[in-house]
Amino acid sequence: MPSFLRARRAAVALFLSGALLATTAACGSDSKNSLTTGSDTTPTASASFEQQKLAKTRFVANAGLAAGATYQWIVKPYRAGKFKKGADGRTFALVKAGLAGAFTYNRLKAAVNNAKGDELLSKAVAPLSAGIDSLKDLGTKLRKGEATDGDIGAFEDVINNVKNAGKSAGAEVVDKVPSASQLSGG
């Protein structure tokens, strides 16, 4: 009986992996179908249906995951004193915070990329790129236990700015806490 369950789980996992691959491949952009204006060969934000398709939804999902990870594994433990030397579970909290920092950066970059598919949203998010880029190395600082109040504040500020930009463009971002396996990239 246990071997039957293992085989069944493997088949389900294979099926779901294939379905995930198929949907991920369908999410890519196809430059052949993009429309261009004038002599400029760069597609505009409203150029192709594929680019616009679910842009706000994808933005909200990615920004929500970034906001949830930041609050759950960086801000909340920092305020609780989990990152201080001698705190119970400090090493584990720092590792999770480092992973959350890298995850947040990745999801915010994806959210900005998603925003390009919606004209209003892309204008609202465009000024935030520099702030998002400033978060690039903070995951490493968190993992090493070198983060300061200013670093934690930077995460909060960028997340709040992204949320406000989304709200102003009609794409309200709600915190969504990612699972530990999502944080580790698994």
Buried (B, 14 or more C-beta within 10 A) or exposed (E): EEEEEEEEEEEEEEEEEEEEEEEEEEEEBEEEEBEEEEEEEEBBBEBBEBBBEBBBEBBBBBBBBBBBBBBBBBBEBBEEEBBEEEBEEBEEBBBBBBBBBBBBBBBBBBBBBBBBBBBBBBBBBEEBEEBBBBBEEBBEBBBEBEBEEEBBEBBBBBBEBBBBBBEBBEBBBEBBBBEEEBBEEE
